[in-house]
């Protein structure tokens, strides 16, 4: 950059500071504009919107707009290569793009506006893979979501887990992490039964600040929340699929979809700028250090060992049948039959079932408290 450009940039920052009350350097965010299902004009419109809101946008494509720096490229592949170069050289602080090959251990934290009350909610996570093990991935997604929410200014984000396969096991592991000293707050379901394992109603309401799930479910969830008013072909609301977060990963790349419309992409550019200002990777280092101190690696190792298949499956026969009118919720659906056999082995007749809040183990009322003790000792409930 020559002297004239440096002087011009300095005066521009001063003018922006007087206008906005903030004299810090504007975050520089790249946007790859080619490849959208809505055409490149959709992408440049988003870049212009974000620039008007105070983001220093570097548009990688063929079009130009006032207030936007265009980096000209011939095609989509060339655009992605240029984006990587600009990130590596720190010419930009972050980037928004339509696809990116994150390594295993890194996945993205989406951000939506929930329809019931217009509340913002972080969806942890939406693309990429935090772990090849579903439950371990959800545990890690929780930390990713907390990091991202804190970087966006929520000092004490509340956390809930969507009621999908693995939710109860993830909840138990996270409670161990919490008991070990990793400080976070559980959300409570808006439904009468409460609890931190949340229902579809809570998705619409935005009950937690961070809604945890596996990334495949998160991907479906964010697509629906982003485009439910448009018939699905144009993602109009929210902030997109979010930044790739993972332990030791410090490359700020946020994902939008080829179906994302200009308003959402503009929000994604703002989201990226907010993460830069919020020092997301400094927060990530602190959160991962706190989680490790609280026993994260040990908890994950114990969970993996418990999930390993037994060398031999013990044959357990059911005791004599009796009416089962009491029930215990909170057992993972994949563990339901094994939990029933724990009670059979102790001489308690039990059956599996599905209540309105999810899987349940049923037994006679006289055996309820003893059954809770046995299932808790076996690690099926907390």
N, C-alpha and C positions, 0 to 999 in steps of 0.2 A: 504493500500500500504506500503511495507516494505522499509527500507532505500535504499537498492540497486536499487529498482524500481524508487524511488524518484530521486536519483542521475542520473540514466539513462535517465529519462524523462527530467530532467533539461538540461543535455548535448544535448539531441535531440532537445529541443527547441532552445538552443543556436546555434546549427548547422543550423537549419531551418531559424533562424533569420539572420545569416550571408548570407545564400543563397538567401533569399527573401527580406532582408532589413527591416523585421518586427519582433520585438522581443516580441510581445504579445503572450499570450497563444493561441494555436490553438483551435477553437471551437470544442467541442466534440458532434458529431451528430450520433444518432442511426439510423439504417436502418433495418426494418423487411424484410427479404429476401424471405420468403416462401409465396406462393400463386400467384406468377406471372404466366400469361399465357405462358410466354416464358421460364419458368423453373427457378430454383434457380441459375443456372449458369449465367443467365442474371443479376441477382441482385448482385452476388458477383463480377462480372465484373464491374458493376457500382461503387461498393464500392472501388475497386482497382483504378479506374480512379480518383475518388474524392480524395482518399488518396494521389495520386501522385500530385494533384493540391493543397495540403495543408490543407485538412480537416482531422481531427482526427475521423475516422469512426469506430463505434462500430457495427459490423455486427451481427444481431440476426438471427441465422439459423444454418445450419449444415456444411457449407463450409468454407474454409480458403483461404486467399490470402496474399501475402507479403505486409506489411505496414498497414494491417487491423487487428483490434482486434475482434476476433470472440467470441460471447457469445452464447454458444451452447444451443439449445432448440430442443425438439422432434417434435413439430408441429407448425402450424400457430397460434392457440389459445394460446399456451404457449408463443409464441413469442410476441404477443400483451400484454400479462400480464407482461412479462419481460420488455417490452418497457415502460409501465406505471410505473413500479417500479423504473426504472432507471431515468425517468423524475421526479418522486416524490422525490427521494433521491438526485436529482441534480448530479447524476453520469454522466449524459449527459446534454448538454445545450438545445438540441432540438432533434426532430426525424422526419424521413421520413417514411411513411407507405402507404399501399394501401387502407385502409378505416379506418374511425374513427368516433365515435358517438359525434359530436359536439352538444352542447346545442343550443336551439333556441336563436338567438341573435348573433351567431358566424357563420361566413362563410369564405371561403378561397379566397385569391387573387392570381389568376393564373398569369403566366408570359410566354409570347410567343415571338418568333422571327417572325415578319411579313414578308410575302414572297416578297412583291414588292421591298422593299429597305433594307431588313435585319435588320430592326429596332426592338429593344426590346419594348414591350408594356405590361402593367399590365392589366389584365382582372378582373374587379371587379363586380361580383364575380363568382365563379365556382362550389363550392359545399357548402353544409350547407344552413342555412336560417338566414339571418339577421333579418327578420321580417316576420310574417305570412301575412302581408299586402304588396302587390307587390311594391307599390310606396314608402312606408316607407322603405322597404328593399333596394330599389335603392338609396334612400337618404343616408342611412347608409353605403351602399356599397361604395359610393363616399368617405366617410371619411376613410373607411378601405383601399381603394386603395391609397389614399394620404399618409396614415401612412406607408404603405408598400414601396411605391416608395421612400419616404424620408429616410426610414431605409436602402434602397439600394443605397443611395447617390445622389438622385435627389432632390436638395434643393427646387425647385419650380416646381413641376410636373404639367403639363397641363392636364385638365380634359375634356372629352367629353362623351356624353350619346348616346348610340346606339339607332337608331330610332325604338324602340319597344313600345308596349302598356305601357303607363305610363311615357314615356320619357318627354313629355311636362310638365306634372304636377310635375315630379321630378325636372325639370329645374327651374320651378317657385319657388318651395320650396327652392332650393339651392341658387337661386338669393336672396331670403329673408335672408337666412343664411349669404350670402356674404355681403348684405347691413347691416346686424347686426354686422359685424366685423370679420367674419370668412374668412381669407384671402386665396384664391386660384385663379388659373388662368384658364379661359376657353380656350380650344382649338378651332380652327376654321376649319370647314370642308374644305377639299381640292377641293370639288366641287364648281362650280361658285356661288351657292346660299349661301355658307358659313354657319355660325351658329354653335352653340355648340352641336346641335342634329345631330349626324353623320350617314353617310350612309355605306353600305357595302364596298364601295370603300375605305373608311377611315380605315376599319378593315385591309384590305390588305396592305394599305400604312403605317399603324401605325401612323396615324395623331396625336392622343394624347399620352401622357405618360400613362394615366389611362383611359381605356375605360369602362364606367359604363353600367351595364345591370342587369336584374334579374339573379339569380344564375342558373336557368334551362337553359336559353339561353346561359349563360356563359359556362355551362358545354358542350353544343353542340359545341360552338364556339372553345373552347380550344381543344376539340378532333379533330376537323377538321384541325385546324392550326398546331397541333402536328403531324398529320399522313397523311396529304394530298398527300405527295410524295410516300407513301408506300402502298396505297390501303386501309388504315384504320385499319389494324390488328397490326401494330407496330408503336407506338408513338416515333418518332425519333428526333424531334426538340423541342426546348423550355425548360422550367424549371418545367413543371408540374402544378398542380392545386393550389399549394401554401399553405401558412400558414393560420390557423384559426385565424381570428381577430374579436374582439368584445369588447364592453365596459366592463372593469373590468376583462377581460380574459387574463391570463398570462401563458398559456401552449403552448410552441412552437412545434406544430405538423403540418407538411406539407404533402400534399396528392399527390400521384402519382396513376396511374391506373394499373390494372392488365395487360393492353395492353402496358404499357410504356416500351420502350427499354432501354438498358444500358446507352446510351448517355444522354437521358433525365433524368434518375434517378440520374446519376452523377451530372448533372446540378442542380437538386433539392437539392442534398446534399450541393452543393456550395451555392445555394440560402439560405438554412437554416443557413449556416455558416456566410453568409453576413448579415443576419438579426440579428444574435447574436452580431456580431461586430458593427452593426449599432444601437444597443440598441433599438430594435423595440418596446418593451413594455414601455420604457421611452417616446419614441415619441408618442405612443398611448395615454398615460396619458395626455400629453401636448395637443394633437390634440382634444381629447374628451373634455378636459377642455375648450379649445378655442371655440369649437362648442357649448357647453352648454352656455358659456358666451354670444355667439352671438344669443342665443334663440332657440337652437335645439329642446328642449323638447316642448316649446310653439308652434313652427312651426309644429311639428308632431301632437300635440294635435289638433291644428286648422285644419290640413288636415284631421284627422280622423273624426272630427265633421262635416266637410263639406261633407265627403264621406258617412255619415250616411244616410239611406233612410228617405225621408220625411214622415211625418205622413199621409199626403194625397197628391196625385198628382193632381196638378191644370190642368184642361183642357184648352188648349190654341188653338185657331183656327187660321189658316193661313190667313193673309191679302190677298187681290186680287193679283194674280200672275203677275209678270212683268219680263222682261228679266234680267238674272243674269250674268253679264259679269265681275264683280269685285269679288275678293276672298280674304279671310283671312286665312292664314295657322297657324299652331301651336296649334290647338285645339286637345285634346286627342280624339282618335277614339271612345272610350266608352262614351264620353261626347258630341259627335257631334250633336245628335238630340236634346239634352237639350239646347245646345248653339243656335241652330236654333230657338227654342221656346222662348228664351230670346228676340231675335229680333222680332219675331212675336208679342210677348206681347207688344213691343214698337211700333207696327204698321209698322214694316219693313218686307217686304216679303224677305225670304231667303230660300236657299236650301243647303243641305249637298252634298259633293262630295269628290272625291279622286284625288289629283293632283300628280305630279311626286315625290314630296317631302313628301307626306302623306296626311292626312285628311284636307279638306278645308271647310269653310262656304262661300257660294256665295250669292251675292246680287247685286242690281243695283249700278253702279259707284257713283251715287248721294248720296247713303246711306253708302258708304264705311267708311268714317271717324267716323260718328255717331255709326256705328256698332262696330268699333274698341273700342270706348269708352265704349259701353255697355258690350261687352264681357270682356274687361279688368276689369270693375267694378264688374262683376259677377265672376271673377276669372278663366275664361277660357283661357285667354292669358295673357302674361306678357308685 
